[in-house]
Amino acid sequence: MELTDRVEKLAHEQGVSESEILEEALEKGVKTLWEEYVVSKYVDGELEREEAVNLLGREKIKQVDKELDAVREDIEWGMNA
C-alpha cells in the first residue's frame, strides 16, 4: 500500500482530513528525531545528564541509563569470556 493510500485510509477511518493525518505524522516524526538526537548527544557525553533530563524527562533518561548499563555489562562479559 502506498503512502498516499495509507494517509487516505487513516483519514477516512478517523473521520479527519488528510492534512490532519500528515500534521500528526510530522509531529510524531520530529518528536522521535528530537529524542534520538538528545539521546545521542547524552550517550556521546556531549550533553550533561540534567540537561538531557530537562529536554526529555527523568523517566526517559533513566531508561537510557539502564540500557547503557546493560550494554556495558554485555561488553565486559564479552571481553572476559
ABEGO torsion letter per residue (X at the ends): XBAAAAAAAAAAAAGBBAAAAAAAAAAAAAAAAAAAAAAAAAAAGABBAAAAAAAAEAAAAAAAAAAAAAAAAAAAAAAAX
